[in-house]
Structure formats: structure tokens, C-alpha cells
Amino acid sequence: MPQNKDLKRLLRARMAETSENYPQALTALPGEARLDPLPGGWHMAGSRPADYDAGLLPPASGSTASA
């Protein structure tokens, strides 16, 4: 199974929209990706949780979840 499948999906979409190359899209994406909230019961841990963004990537448009 591919690693970081959701990140790669977001990068490909950004590259198609902006004509950026991979490094440009990878640099710009973290500041623009919208994360859905963490599921109930999940929380940030560690000594500096405010220094990090955490959440779930939104589902791909047109994709369906499989059980």
C-alpha cells in the first residue's frame, strides 16, 4: 500500500491547479490544506502541542469510503 496517499493526492491536485512543480507544491501545501477536526477522544500530546497542526485530511471528492 502506498505511503502518504492522501498527501500525494493533495499535491497532485495543487500541481494541476497551479502548474507548480513538486517541491513548490510541497512547500505551499501545508499552509493551505484544510484539516477536519480530530475525532472525539483524540488529543495532541507532548511538550509543545500548539506548535503543530493536527487533523484529518478531507476525503477526496468523488471517492467513497469502503468498509
PDBQT receptor file of N, H, CA, C and O in Angstrom, charges set to zero:
ATOM      1  N   MET A   1       0.846  -1.179   0.000  1.00  0.00    +0.000 N 
ATOM      2  CA  MET A   1       0.000   0.000   0.000  1.00  0.00    +0.000 C 
ATOM      3  C   MET A   1       0.892   1.244   0.000  1.00  0.00    +0.000 C 
ATOM      4  O   MET A   1       1.864   1.296   0.754  1.00  0.00    +0.000 OA
ATOM      5  N   PRO A   2       0.585   2.234  -0.821  1.00  0.00    +0.000 N 
ATOM      6  CA  PRO A   2       1.406   3.448  -0.874  1.00  0.00    +0.000 C 
ATOM      7  C   PRO A   2       1.389   4.212   0.447  1.00  0.00    +0.000 C 
ATOM      8  O   PRO A   2       0.373   4.259   1.140  1.00  0.00    +0.000 OA
ATOM      9  N   GLN A   3       2.509   4.796   0.775  1.00  0.00    +0.000 N 
ATOM     10  H   GLN A   3       3.335   4.757   0.211  1.00  0.00    +0.000 HD
ATOM     11  CA  GLN A   3       2.614   5.630   1.965  1.00  0.00    +0.000 C 
ATOM     12  C   GLN A   3       2.173   7.053   1.604  1.00  0.00    +0.000 C 
ATOM     13  O   GLN A   3       2.386   7.497   0.476  1.00  0.00    +0.000 OA
ATOM     14  N   ASN A   4       1.568   7.760   2.542  1.00  0.00    +0.000 N 
ATOM     15  H   ASN A   4       1.395   7.399   3.458  1.00  0.00    +0.000 HD
ATOM     16  CA  ASN A   4       1.179   9.169   2.367  1.00  0.00    +0.000 C 
ATOM     17  C   ASN A   4       0.277   9.385   1.151  1.00  0.00    +0.000 C 
ATOM     18  O   ASN A   4       0.427  10.373   0.432  1.00  0.00    +0.000 OA
ATOM     19  N   LYS A   5      -0.647   8.472   0.927  1.00  0.00    +0.000 N 
ATOM     20  H   LYS A   5      -0.768   7.669   1.511  1.00  0.00    +0.000 HD
ATOM     21  CA  LYS A   5      -1.531   8.532  -0.235  1.00  0.00    +0.000 C 
ATOM     22  C   LYS A   5      -2.345   9.828  -0.272  1.00  0.00    +0.000 C 
ATOM     23  O   LYS A   5      -2.508  10.416  -1.341  1.00  0.00    +0.000 OA
ATOM     24  N   ASP A   6      -2.855  10.279   0.869  1.00  0.00    +0.000 N 
ATOM     25  H   ASP A   6      -2.723   9.801   1.737  1.00  0.00    +0.000 HD
ATOM     26  CA  ASP A   6      -3.664  11.495   0.895  1.00  0.00    +0.000 C 
ATOM     27  C   ASP A   6      -2.828  12.731   0.584  1.00  0.00    +0.000 C 
ATOM     28  O   ASP A   6      -3.280  13.620  -0.137  1.00  0.00    +0.000 OA
ATOM     29  N   LEU A   7      -1.617  12.793   1.123  1.00  0.00    +0.000 N 
ATOM     30  H   LEU A   7      -1.250  12.070   1.709  1.00  0.00    +0.000 HD
ATOM     31  CA  LEU A   7      -0.744  13.920   0.827  1.00  0.00    +0.000 C 
ATOM     32  C   LEU A   7      -0.427  13.975  -0.660  1.00  0.00    +0.000 C 
ATOM     33  O   LEU A   7      -0.453  15.046  -1.265  1.00  0.00    +0.000 OA
ATOM     34  N   LYS A   8      -0.132  12.840  -1.241  1.00  0.00    +0.000 N 
ATOM     35  H   LYS A   8      -0.111  11.969  -0.749  1.00  0.00    +0.000 HD
ATOM     36  CA  LYS A   8       0.176  12.802  -2.675  1.00  0.00    +0.000 C 
ATOM     37  C   LYS A   8      -1.030  13.236  -3.510  1.00  0.00    +0.000 C 
ATOM     38  O   LYS A   8      -0.879  13.908  -4.530  1.00  0.00    +0.000 OA
ATOM     39  N   ARG A   9      -2.222  12.847  -3.070  1.00  0.00    +0.000 N 
ATOM     40  H   ARG A   9      -2.346  12.301  -2.241  1.00  0.00    +0.000 HD
ATOM     41  CA  ARG A   9      -3.439  13.260  -3.784  1.00  0.00    +0.000 C 
ATOM     42  C   ARG A   9      -3.588  14.776  -3.752  1.00  0.00    +0.000 C 
ATOM     43  O   ARG A   9      -3.901  15.394  -4.769  1.00  0.00    +0.000 OA
ATOM     44  N   LEU A  10      -3.363  15.378  -2.580  1.00  0.00    +0.000 N 
ATOM     45  H   LEU A  10      -3.109  14.876  -1.754  1.00  0.00    +0.000 HD
ATOM     46  CA  LEU A  10      -3.462  16.826  -2.462  1.00  0.00    +0.000 C 
ATOM     47  C   LEU A  10      -2.381  17.532  -3.278  1.00  0.00    +0.000 C 
ATOM     48  O   LEU A  10      -2.639  18.564  -3.897  1.00  0.00    +0.000 OA
ATOM     49  N   LEU A  11      -1.178  16.977  -3.279  1.00  0.00    +0.000 N 
ATOM     50  H   LEU A  11      -0.968  16.138  -2.777  1.00  0.00    +0.000 HD
ATOM     51  CA  LEU A  11      -0.094  17.576  -4.076  1.00  0.00    +0.000 C 
ATOM     52  C   LEU A  11      -0.414  17.527  -5.560  1.00  0.00    +0.000 C 
ATOM     53  O   LEU A  11      -0.228  18.519  -6.266  1.00  0.00    +0.000 OA
ATOM     54  N   ARG A  12      -0.891  16.389  -6.041  1.00  0.00    +0.000 N 
ATOM     55  H   ARG A  12      -1.042  15.584  -5.467  1.00  0.00    +0.000 HD
ATOM     56  CA  ARG A  12      -1.235  16.285  -7.473  1.00  0.00    +0.000 C 
ATOM     57  C   ARG A  12      -2.325  17.282  -7.845  1.00  0.00    +0.000 C 
ATOM     58  O   ARG A  12      -2.257  17.904  -8.905  1.00  0.00    +0.000 OA
ATOM     59  N   ALA A  13      -3.327  17.442  -6.987  1.00  0.00    +0.000 N 
ATOM     60  H   ALA A  13      -3.383  16.937  -6.126  1.00  0.00    +0.000 HD
ATOM     61  CA  ALA A  13      -4.406  18.389  -7.270  1.00  0.00    +0.000 C 
ATOM     62  C   ALA A  13      -3.867  19.812  -7.320  1.00  0.00    +0.000 C 
ATOM     63  O   ALA A  13      -4.234  20.583  -8.206  1.00  0.00    +0.000 OA
ATOM     64  N   ARG A  14      -2.997  20.167  -6.374  1.00  0.00    +0.000 N 
ATOM     65  H   ARG A  14      -2.699  19.541  -5.654  1.00  0.00    +0.000 HD
ATOM     66  CA  ARG A  14      -2.426  21.516  -6.369  1.00  0.00    +0.000 C 
ATOM     67  C   ARG A  14      -1.562  21.746  -7.601  1.00  0.00    +0.000 C 
ATOM     68  O   ARG A  14      -1.624  22.812  -8.213  1.00  0.00    +0.000 OA
ATOM     69  N   MET A  15      -0.760  20.758  -7.967  1.00  0.00    +0.000 N 
ATOM     70  H   MET A  15      -0.709  19.892  -7.469  1.00  0.00    +0.000 HD
ATOM     71  CA  MET A  15       0.107  20.893  -9.137  1.00  0.00    +0.000 C 
ATOM     72  C   MET A  15      -0.717  21.084 -10.409  1.00  0.00    +0.000 C 
ATOM     73  O   MET A  15      -0.330  21.854 -11.288  1.00  0.00    +0.000 OA
ATOM     74  N   ALA A  16      -1.850  20.388 -10.513  1.00  0.00    +0.000 N 
ATOM     75  H   ALA A  16      -2.165  19.762  -9.800  1.00  0.00    +0.000 HD
ATOM     76  CA  ALA A  16      -2.719  20.541 -11.682  1.00  0.00    +0.000 C 
ATOM     77  C   ALA A  16      -3.346  21.930 -11.724  1.00  0.00    +0.000 C 
ATOM     78  O   ALA A  16      -3.499  22.510 -12.799  1.00  0.00    +0.000 OA
ATOM     79  N   GLU A  17      -3.713  22.472 -10.548  1.00  0.00    +0.000 N 
ATOM     80  H   GLU A  17      -3.588  22.001  -9.675  1.00  0.00    +0.000 HD
ATOM     81  CA  GLU A  17      -4.336  23.799 -10.484  1.00  0.00    +0.000 C 
ATOM     82  C   GLU A  17      -3.359  24.926 -10.753  1.00  0.00    +0.000 C 
ATOM     83  O   GLU A  17      -3.697  25.895 -11.434  1.00  0.00    +0.000 OA
ATOM     84  N   THR A  18      -2.142  24.808 -10.220  1.00  0.00    +0.000 N 
ATOM     85  H   THR A  18      -1.867  24.021  -9.667  1.00  0.00    +0.000 HD
ATOM     86  CA  THR A  18      -1.219  25.946 -10.219  1.00  0.00    +0.000 C 
ATOM     87  C   THR A  18      -0.048  25.816 -11.173  1.00  0.00    +0.000 C 
ATOM     88  O   THR A  18       0.691  26.781 -11.369  1.00  0.00    +0.000 OA
ATOM     89  N   SER A  19       0.142  24.645 -11.772  1.00  0.00    +0.000 N 
ATOM     90  H   SER A  19      -0.458  23.861 -11.612  1.00  0.00    +0.000 HD
ATOM     91  CA  SER A  19       1.296  24.357 -12.636  1.00  0.00    +0.000 C 
ATOM     92  C   SER A  19       2.618  24.433 -11.874  1.00  0.00    +0.000 C 
ATOM     93  O   SER A  19       3.680  24.603 -12.472  1.00  0.00    +0.000 OA
ATOM     94  N   GLU A  20       2.542  24.306 -10.552  1.00  0.00    +0.000 N 
ATOM     95  H   GLU A  20       1.679  24.168 -10.066  1.00  0.00    +0.000 HD
ATOM     96  CA  GLU A  20       3.760  24.268  -9.752  1.00  0.00    +0.000 C 
ATOM     97  C   GLU A  20       4.429  22.905  -9.924  1.00  0.00    +0.000 C 
ATOM     98  O   GLU A  20       3.777  21.922 -10.276  1.00  0.00    +0.000 OA
ATOM     99  N   ASN A  21       5.743  22.859  -9.672  1.00  0.00    +0.000 N 
ATOM    100  H   ASN A  21       6.273  23.658  -9.386  1.00  0.00    +0.000 HD
ATOM    101  CA  ASN A  21       6.407  21.573  -9.657  1.00  0.00    +0.000 C 
ATOM    102  C   ASN A  21       6.262  20.974  -8.254  1.00  0.00    +0.000 C 
ATOM    103  O   ASN A  21       5.725  21.617  -7.352  1.00  0.00    +0.000 OA
ATOM    104  N   TYR A  22       6.740  19.751  -8.078  1.00  0.00    +0.000 N 
ATOM    105  H   TYR A  22       7.176  19.228  -8.811  1.00  0.00    +0.000 HD
ATOM    106  CA  TYR A  22       6.537  19.036  -6.822  1.00  0.00    +0.000 C 
ATOM    107  C   TYR A  22       7.089  19.788  -5.615  1.00  0.00    +0.000 C 
ATOM    108  O   TYR A  22       6.365  19.958  -4.633  1.00  0.00    +0.000 OA
ATOM    109  N   PRO A  23       8.361  20.253  -5.647  1.00  0.00    +0.000 N 
ATOM    110  CA  PRO A  23       8.873  20.962  -4.462  1.00  0.00    +0.000 C 
ATOM    111  C   PRO A  23       8.099  22.240  -4.133  1.00  0.00    +0.000 C 
ATOM    112  O   PRO A  23       7.901  22.553  -2.960  1.00  0.00    +0.000 OA
ATOM    113  N   GLN A  24       7.663  22.973  -5.146  1.00  0.00    +0.000 N 
ATOM    114  H   GLN A  24       7.824  22.718  -6.099  1.00  0.00    +0.000 HD
ATOM    115  CA  GLN A  24       6.886  24.183  -4.893  1.00  0.00    +0.000 C 
ATOM    116  C   GLN A  24       5.557  23.838  -4.235  1.00  0.00    +0.000 C 
ATOM    117  O   GLN A  24       5.162  24.476  -3.259  1.00  0.00    +0.000 OA
ATOM    118  N   ALA A  25       4.875  22.845  -4.756  1.00  0.00    +0.000 N 
ATOM    119  H   ALA A  25       5.196  22.327  -5.549  1.00  0.00    +0.000 HD
ATOM    120  CA  ALA A  25       3.582  22.448  -4.200  1.00  0.00    +0.000 C 
ATOM    121  C   ALA A  25       3.743  21.905  -2.784  1.00  0.00    +0.000 C 
ATOM    122  O   ALA A  25       2.920  22.182  -1.911  1.00  0.00    +0.000 OA
ATOM    123  N   LEU A  26       4.803  21.132  -2.558  1.00  0.00    +0.000 N 
ATOM    124  H   LEU A  26       5.471  20.907  -3.267  1.00  0.00    +0.000 HD
ATOM    125  CA  LEU A  26       5.042  20.565  -1.233  1.00  0.00    +0.000 C 
ATOM    126  C   LEU A  26       5.315  21.655  -0.206  1.00  0.00    +0.000 C 
ATOM    127  O   LEU A  26       4.912  21.530   0.951  1.00  0.00    +0.000 OA
ATOM    128  N   THR A  27       5.994  22.716  -0.613  1.00  0.00    +0.000 N 
ATOM    129  H   THR A  27       6.322  22.817  -1.552  1.00  0.00    +0.000 HD
ATOM    130  CA  THR A  27       6.283  23.831   0.283  1.00  0.00    +0.000 C 
ATOM    131  C   THR A  27       5.019  24.636   0.592  1.00  0.00    +0.000 C 
ATOM    132  O   THR A  27       4.823  25.063   1.730  1.00  0.00    +0.000 OA
ATOM    133  N   ALA A  28       4.170  24.845  -0.397  1.00  0.00    +0.000 N 
ATOM    134  H   ALA A  28       4.329  24.498  -1.322  1.00  0.00    +0.000 HD
ATOM    135  CA  ALA A  28       2.994  25.693  -0.237  1.00  0.00    +0.000 C 
ATOM    136  C   ALA A  28       1.812  24.981   0.412  1.00  0.00    +0.000 C 
ATOM    137  O   ALA A  28       1.007  25.620   1.091  1.00  0.00    +0.000 OA
ATOM    138  N   LEU A  29       1.698  23.700   0.220  1.00  0.00    +0.000 N 
ATOM    139  H   LEU A  29       2.352  23.181  -0.331  1.00  0.00    +0.000 HD
ATOM    140  CA  LEU A  29       0.503  22.972   0.653  1.00  0.00    +0.000 C 
ATOM    141  C   LEU A  29       0.220  23.016   2.150  1.00  0.00    +0.000 C 
ATOM    142  O   LEU A  29      -0.935  23.222   2.523  1.00  0.00    +0.000 OA
ATOM    143  N   PRO A  30       1.195  22.835   3.024  1.00  0.00    +0.000 N 
ATOM    144  CA  PRO A  30       0.844  22.816   4.456  1.00  0.00    +0.000 C 
ATOM    145  C   PRO A  30       0.137  24.075   4.944  1.00  0.00    +0.000 C 
ATOM    146  O   PRO A  30      -0.689  23.994   5.853  1.00  0.00    +0.000 OA
ATOM    147  N   GLY A  31       0.433  25.216   4.376  1.00  0.00    +0.000 N 
ATOM    148  H   GLY A  31       1.105  25.282   3.638  1.00  0.00    +0.000 HD
ATOM    149  CA  GLY A  31      -0.227  26.438   4.797  1.00  0.00    +0.000 C 
ATOM    150  C   GLY A  31      -1.640  26.578   4.275  1.00  0.00    +0.000 C 
ATOM    151  O   GLY A  31      -2.396  27.426   4.749  1.00  0.00    +0.000 OA
ATOM    152  N   GLU A  32      -2.010  25.748   3.293  1.00  0.00    +0.000 N 
ATOM    153  H   GLU A  32      -1.395  25.060   2.909  1.00  0.00    +0.000 HD
ATOM    154  CA  GLU A  32      -3.324  25.878   2.666  1.00  0.00    +0.000 C 
ATOM    155  C   GLU A  32      -4.247  24.691   2.891  1.00  0.00    +0.000 C 
ATOM    156  O   GLU A  32      -5.454  24.805   2.679  1.00  0.00    +0.000 OA
ATOM    157  N   ALA A  33      -3.710  23.566   3.314  1.00  0.00    +0.000 N 
ATOM    158  H   ALA A  33      -2.730  23.473   3.486  1.00  0.00    +0.000 HD
ATOM    159  CA  ALA A  33      -4.545  22.382   3.490  1.00  0.00    +0.000 C 
ATOM    160  C   ALA A  33      -5.497  22.592   4.661  1.00  0.00    +0.000 C 
ATOM    161  O   ALA A  33      -5.080  22.986   5.751  1.00  0.00    +0.000 OA
ATOM    162  N   ARG A  34      -6.752  22.330   4.431  1.00  0.00    +0.000 N 
ATOM    163  H   ARG A  34      -7.090  22.010   3.546  1.00  0.00    +0.000 HD
ATOM    164  CA  ARG A  34      -7.762  22.424   5.483  1.00  0.00    +0.000 C 
ATOM    165  C   ARG A  34      -7.895  21.047   6.115  1.00  0.00    +0.000 C 
ATOM    166  O   ARG A  34      -8.154  20.057   5.431  1.00  0.00    +0.000 OA
ATOM    167  N   LEU A  35      -7.719  21.001   7.406  1.00  0.00    +0.000 N 
ATOM    168  H   LEU A  35      -7.509  21.806   7.961  1.00  0.00    +0.000 HD
ATOM    169  CA  LEU A  35      -7.847  19.743   8.118  1.00  0.00    +0.000 C 
ATOM    170  C   LEU A  35      -9.176  19.688   8.852  1.00  0.00    +0.000 C 
ATOM    171  O   LEU A  35      -9.595  20.661   9.479  1.00  0.00    +0.000 OA
ATOM    172  N   ASP A  36      -9.826  18.549   8.765  1.00  0.00    +0.000 N 
ATOM    173  H   ASP A  36      -9.486  17.759   8.256  1.00  0.00    +0.000 HD
ATOM    174  CA  ASP A  36     -11.027  18.332   9.559  1.00  0.00    +0.000 C 
ATOM    175  C   ASP A  36     -10.596  18.106  11.009  1.00  0.00    +0.000 C 
ATOM    176  O   ASP A  36      -9.473  17.661  11.248  1.00  0.00    +0.000 OA
ATOM    177  N   PRO A  37     -11.453  18.400  11.970  1.00  0.00    +0.000 N 
ATOM    178  CA  PRO A  37     -11.071  18.237  13.387  1.00  0.00    +0.000 C 
ATOM    179  C   PRO A  37     -10.706  16.789  13.716  1.00  0.00    +0.000 C 
ATOM    180  O   PRO A  37     -11.117  15.849  13.036  1.00  0.00    +0.000 OA
ATOM    181  N   LEU A  38      -9.930  16.648  14.770  1.00  0.00    +0.000 N 
ATOM    182  H   LEU A  38      -9.597  17.412  15.323  1.00  0.00    +0.000 HD
ATOM    183  CA  LEU A  38      -9.603  15.313  15.262  1.00  0.00    +0.000 C 
ATOM    184  C   LEU A  38     -10.862  14.636  15.768  1.00  0.00    +0.000 C 
ATOM    185  O   LEU A  38     -11.762  15.303  16.279  1.00  0.00    +0.000 OA
ATOM    186  N   PRO A  39     -10.939  13.317  15.635  1.00  0.00    +0.000 N 
ATOM    187  CA  PRO A  39     -12.102  12.599  16.155  1.00  0.00    +0.000 C 
ATOM    188  C   PRO A  39     -12.216  12.746  17.669  1.00  0.00    +0.000 C 
ATOM    189  O   PRO A  39     -11.223  12.997  18.352  1.00  0.00    +0.000 OA
ATOM    190  N   GLY A  40     -13.420  12.590  18.181  1.00  0.00    +0.000 N 
ATOM    191  H   GLY A  40     -14.227  12.386  17.626  1.00  0.00    +0.000 HD
ATOM    192  CA  GLY A  40     -13.636  12.660  19.618  1.00  0.00    +0.000 C 
ATOM    193  C   GLY A  40     -12.744  11.666  20.352  1.00  0.00    +0.000 C 
ATOM    194  O   GLY A  40     -12.585  10.526  19.916  1.00  0.00    +0.000 OA
ATOM    195  N   GLY A  41     -12.173  12.092  21.445  1.00  0.00    +0.000 N 
ATOM    196  H   GLY A  41     -12.302  13.018  21.800  1.00  0.00    +0.000 HD
ATOM    197  CA  GLY A  41     -11.296  11.242  22.221  1.00  0.00    +0.000 C 
ATOM    198  C   GLY A  41      -9.831  11.353  21.835  1.00  0.00    +0.000 C 
ATOM    199  O   GLY A  41      -8.964  10.918  22.592  1.00  0.00    +0.000 OA
ATOM    200  N   TRP A  42      -9.535  11.925  20.678  1.00  0.00    +0.000 N 
ATOM    201  H   TRP A  42     -10.240  12.279  20.062  1.00  0.00    +0.000 HD
ATOM    202  CA  TRP A  42      -8.145  12.124  20.258  1.00  0.00    +0.000 C 
ATOM    203  C   TRP A  42      -7.693  13.473  20.786  1.00  0.00    +0.000 C 
ATOM    204  O   TRP A  42      -8.503  14.389  20.932  1.00  0.00    +0.000 OA
ATOM    205  N   HIS A  43      -6.416  13.600  21.072  1.00  0.00    +0.000 N 
ATOM    206  H   HIS A  43      -5.758  12.856  20.953  1.00  0.00    +0.000 HD
ATOM    207  CA  HIS A  43      -5.885  14.871  21.533  1.00  0.00    +0.000 C 
ATOM    208  C   HIS A  43      -4.404  14.970  21.177  1.00  0.00    +0.000 C 
ATOM    209  O   HIS A  43      -3.745  13.970  20.894  1.00  0.00    +0.000 OA
ATOM    210  N   MET A  44      -3.909  16.186  21.198  1.00  0.00    +0.000 N 
ATOM    211  H   MET A  44      -4.445  16.998  21.428  1.00  0.00    +0.000 HD
ATOM    212  CA  MET A  44      -2.485  16.428  20.959  1.00  0.00    +0.000 C 
ATOM    213  C   MET A  44      -1.747  16.186  22.264  1.00  0.00    +0.000 C 
ATOM    214  O   MET A  44      -2.249  16.512  23.340  1.00  0.00    +0.000 OA
ATOM    215  N   ALA A  45      -0.568  15.623  22.169  1.00  0.00    +0.000 N 
ATOM    216  H   ALA A  45      -0.159  15.358  21.296  1.00  0.00    +0.000 HD
ATOM    217  CA  ALA A  45       0.244  15.352  23.347  1.00  0.00    +0.000 C 
ATOM    218  C   ALA A  45       1.645  15.913  23.129  1.00  0.00    +0.000 C 
ATOM    219  O   ALA A  45       1.951  16.441  22.060  1.00  0.00    +0.000 OA
ATOM    220  N   GLY A  46       2.470  15.797  24.122  1.00  0.00    +0.000 N 
ATOM    221  H   GLY A  46       2.221  15.368  24.991  1.00  0.00    +0.000 HD
ATOM    222  CA  GLY A  46       3.840  16.278  24.023  1.00  0.00    +0.000 C 
ATOM    223  C   GLY A  46       4.012  17.589  24.753  1.00  0.00    +0.000 C 
ATOM    224  O   GLY A  46       3.068  18.114  25.343  1.00  0.00    +0.000 OA
ATOM    225  N   SER A  47       5.215  18.112  24.711  1.00  0.00    +0.000 N 
ATOM    226  H   SER A  47       5.982  17.685  24.232  1.00  0.00    +0.000 HD
ATOM    227  CA  SER A  47       5.511  19.321  25.477  1.00  0.00    +0.000 C 
ATOM    228  C   SER A  47       5.118  20.603  24.745  1.00  0.00    +0.000 C 
ATOM    229  O   SER A  47       5.001  21.651  25.381  1.00  0.00    +0.000 OA
ATOM    230  N   ARG A  48       4.910  20.552  23.412  1.00  0.00    +0.000 N 
ATOM    231  H   ARG A  48       5.005  19.701  22.895  1.00  0.00    +0.000 HD
ATOM    232  CA  ARG A  48       4.572  21.765  22.651  1.00  0.00    +0.000 C 
ATOM    233  C   ARG A  48       3.500  21.492  21.602  1.00  0.00    +0.000 C 
ATOM    234  O   ARG A  48       3.744  21.710  20.416  1.00  0.00    +0.000 OA
ATOM    235  N   PRO A  49       2.332  21.026  22.000  1.00  0.00    +0.000 N 
ATOM    236  CA  PRO A  49       1.311  20.680  21.007  1.00  0.00    +0.000 C 
ATOM    237  C   PRO A  49       0.826  21.876  20.193  1.00  0.00    +0.000 C 
ATOM    238  O   PRO A  49       0.366  21.693  19.066  1.00  0.00    +0.000 OA
ATOM    239  N   ALA A  50       0.911  23.075  20.717  1.00  0.00    +0.000 N 
ATOM    240  H   ALA A  50       1.284  23.224  21.633  1.00  0.00    +0.000 HD
ATOM    241  CA  ALA A  50       0.445  24.250  19.973  1.00  0.00    +0.000 C 
ATOM    242  C   ALA A  50       1.338  24.557  18.768  1.00  0.00    +0.000 C 
ATOM    243  O   ALA A  50       0.952  25.334  17.895  1.00  0.00    +0.000 OA
ATOM    244  N   ASP A  51       2.518  23.958  18.716  1.00  0.00    +0.000 N 
ATOM    245  H   ASP A  51       2.832  23.327  19.425  1.00  0.00    +0.000 HD
ATOM    246  CA  ASP A  51       3.431  24.189  17.599  1.00  0.00    +0.000 C 
ATOM    247  C   ASP A  51       3.088  23.344  16.372  1.00  0.00    +0.000 C 
ATOM    248  O   ASP A  51       3.751  23.454  15.340  1.00  0.00    +0.000 OA
ATOM    249  N   TYR A  52       2.066  22.510  16.478  1.00  0.00    +0.000 N 
ATOM    250  H   TYR A  52       1.528  22.421  17.317  1.00  0.00    +0.000 HD
ATOM    251  CA  TYR A  52       1.729  21.591  15.397  1.00  0.00    +0.000 C 
ATOM    252  C   TYR A  52       0.251  21.708  15.034  1.00  0.00    +0.000 C 
ATOM    253  O   TYR A  52      -0.585  22.040  15.874  1.00  0.00    +0.000 OA
ATOM    254  N   ASP A  53      -0.052  21.430  13.767  1.00  0.00    +0.000 N 
ATOM    255  H   ASP A  53       0.627  21.160  13.085  1.00  0.00    +0.000 HD
ATOM    256  CA  ASP A  53      -1.434  21.322  13.308  1.00  0.00    +0.000 C 
ATOM    257  C   ASP A  53      -1.755  19.842  13.199  1.00  0.00    +0.000 C 
ATOM    258  O   ASP A  53      -0.944  19.064  12.696  1.00  0.00    +0.000 OA
ATOM    259  N   ALA A  54      -2.894  19.460  13.653  1.00  0.00    +0.000 N 
ATOM    260  H   ALA A  54      -3.553  20.092  14.062  1.00  0.00    +0.000 HD
ATOM    261  CA  ALA A  54      -3.303  18.062  13.557  1.00  0.00    +0.000 C 
ATOM    262  C   ALA A  54      -4.762  18.002  13.168  1.00  0.00    +0.000 C 
ATOM    263  O   ALA A  54      -5.560  18.848  13.571  1.00  0.00    +0.000 OA
ATOM    264  N   GLY A  55      -5.102  17.011  12.393  1.00  0.00    +0.000 N 
ATOM    265  H   GLY A  55      -4.454  16.324  12.066  1.00  0.00    +0.000 HD
ATOM    266  CA  GLY A  55      -6.469  16.804  11.974  1.00  0.00    +0.000 C 
ATOM    267  C   GLY A  55      -6.507  15.742  10.909  1.00  0.00    +0.000 C 
ATOM    268  O   GLY A  55      -5.494  15.119  10.591  1.00  0.00    +0.000 OA
ATOM    269  N   LEU A  56      -7.668  15.545  10.369  1.00  0.00    +0.000 N 
ATOM    270  H   LEU A  56      -8.491  16.051  10.627  1.00  0.00    +0.000 HD
ATOM    271  CA  LEU A  56      -7.857  14.562   9.319  1.00  0.00    +0.000 C 
ATOM    272  C   LEU A  56      -7.935  15.271   7.975  1.00  0.00    +0.000 C 
ATOM    273  O   LEU A  56      -8.559  16.325   7.858  1.00  0.00    +0.000 OA
ATOM    274  N   LEU A  57      -7.301  14.691   6.965  1.00  0.00    +0.000 N 
ATOM    275  H   LEU A  57      -6.794  13.834   7.060  1.00  0.00    +0.000 HD
ATOM    276  CA  LEU A  57      -7.417  15.243   5.632  1.00  0.00    +0.000 C 
ATOM    277  C   LEU A  57      -8.840  15.027   5.141  1.00  0.00    +0.000 C 
ATOM    278  O   LEU A  57      -9.431  13.981   5.408  1.00  0.00    +0.000 OA
ATOM    279  N   PRO A  58      -9.400  16.000   4.429  1.00  0.00    +0.000 N 
ATOM    280  CA  PRO A  58     -10.763  15.822   3.920  1.00  0.00    +0.000 C 
ATOM    281  C   PRO A  58     -10.781  14.696   2.885  1.00  0.00    +0.000 C 
ATOM    282  O   PRO A  58      -9.775  14.457   2.217  1.00  0.00    +0.000 OA
ATOM    283  N   PRO A  59     -11.901  14.011   2.747  1.00  0.00    +0.000 N 
ATOM    284  CA  PRO A  59     -11.976  12.932   1.755  1.00  0.00    +0.000 C 
ATOM    285  C   PRO A  59     -11.831  13.495   0.348  1.00  0.00    +0.000 C 
ATOM    286  O   PRO A  59     -12.192  14.642   0.084  1.00  0.00    +0.000 OA
ATOM    287  N   ALA A  60     -11.303  12.680  -0.541  1.00  0.00    +0.000 N 
ATOM    288  H   ALA A  60     -11.010  11.748  -0.327  1.00  0.00    +0.000 HD
ATOM    289  CA  ALA A  60     -11.171  13.081  -1.946  1.00  0.00    +0.000 C 
ATOM    290  C   ALA A  60     -12.556  13.262  -2.536  1.00  0.00    +0.000 C 
ATOM    291  O   ALA A  60     -13.463  12.484  -2.240  1.00  0.00    +0.000 OA
ATOM    292  N   SER A  61     -12.728  14.269  -3.357  1.00  0.00    +0.000 N 
ATOM    293  H   SER A  61     -11.991  14.901  -3.598  1.00  0.00    +0.000 HD
ATOM    294  CA  SER A  61     -14.034  14.484  -3.968  1.00  0.00    +0.000 C 
ATOM    295  C   SER A  61     -14.330  13.329  -4.911  1.00  0.00    +0.000 C 
ATOM    296  O   SER A  61     -13.473  12.914  -5.692  1.00  0.00    +0.000 OA
ATOM    297  N   GLY A  62     -15.533  12.822  -4.831  1.00  0.00    +0.000 N 
ATOM    298  H   GLY A  62     -16.228  13.159  -4.196  1.00  0.00    +0.000 HD
ATOM    299  CA  GLY A  62     -15.945  11.730  -5.688  1.00  0.00    +0.000 C 
ATOM    300  C   GLY A  62     -15.529  10.364  -5.188  1.00  0.00    +0.000 C 
ATOM    301  O   GLY A  62     -15.872   9.357  -5.807  1.00  0.00    +0.000 OA
ATOM    302  N   SER A  63     -14.803  10.298  -4.090  1.00  0.00    +0.000 N 
ATOM    303  H   SER A  63     -14.524  11.116  -3.587  1.00  0.00    +0.000 HD
ATOM    304  CA  SER A  63     -14.403   8.976  -3.572  1.00  0.00    +0.000 C 
ATOM    305  C   SER A  63     -15.462   8.481  -2.606  1.00  0.00    +0.000 C 
ATOM    306  O   SER A  63     -16.235   9.255  -2.041  1.00  0.00    +0.000 OA
ATOM    307  N   THR A  64     -15.472   7.199  -2.438  1.00  0.00    +0.000 N 
ATOM    308  H   THR A  64     -14.844   6.571  -2.897  1.00  0.00    +0.000 HD
ATOM    309  CA  THR A  64     -16.402   6.594  -1.496  1.00  0.00    +0.000 C 
ATOM    310  C   THR A  64     -15.603   5.811  -0.483  1.00  0.00    +0.000 C 
ATOM    311  O   THR A  64     -14.557   5.245  -0.800  1.00  0.00    +0.000 OA
ATOM    312  N   ALA A  65     -16.097   5.783   0.725  1.00  0.00    +0.000 N 
ATOM    313  H   ALA A  65     -16.947   6.243   0.982  1.00  0.00    +0.000 HD
ATOM    314  CA  ALA A  65     -15.434   5.017   1.777  1.00  0.00    +0.000 C 
ATOM    315  C   ALA A  65     -15.861   3.566   1.655  1.00  0.00    +0.000 C 
ATOM    316  O   ALA A  65     -17.018   3.265   1.360  1.00  0.00    +0.000 OA
ATOM    317  N   SER A  66     -14.917   2.682   1.884  1.00  0.00    +0.000 N 
ATOM    318  H   SER A  66     -13.978   2.927   2.123  1.00  0.00    +0.000 HD
ATOM    319  CA  SER A  66     -15.256   1.260   1.854  1.00  0.00    +0.000 C 
ATOM    320  C   SER A  66     -15.080   0.684   3.248  1.00  0.00    +0.000 C 
ATOM    321  O   SER A  66     -14.182   1.082   3.990  1.00  0.00    +0.000 OA
ATOM    322  N   ALA A  67     -15.928  -0.237   3.586  1.00  0.00    +0.000 N 
ATOM    323  H   ALA A  67     -16.658  -0.560   2.983  1.00  0.00    +0.000 HD
ATOM    324  CA  ALA A  67     -15.873  -0.831   4.913  1.00  0.00    +0.000 C 
ATOM    325  C   ALA A  67     -14.980  -2.030   4.923  1.00  0.00    +0.000 C 
ATOM    326  O   ALA A  67     -14.810  -2.665   5.964  1.00  0.00    +0.000 OA
TER     327      ALA A  67
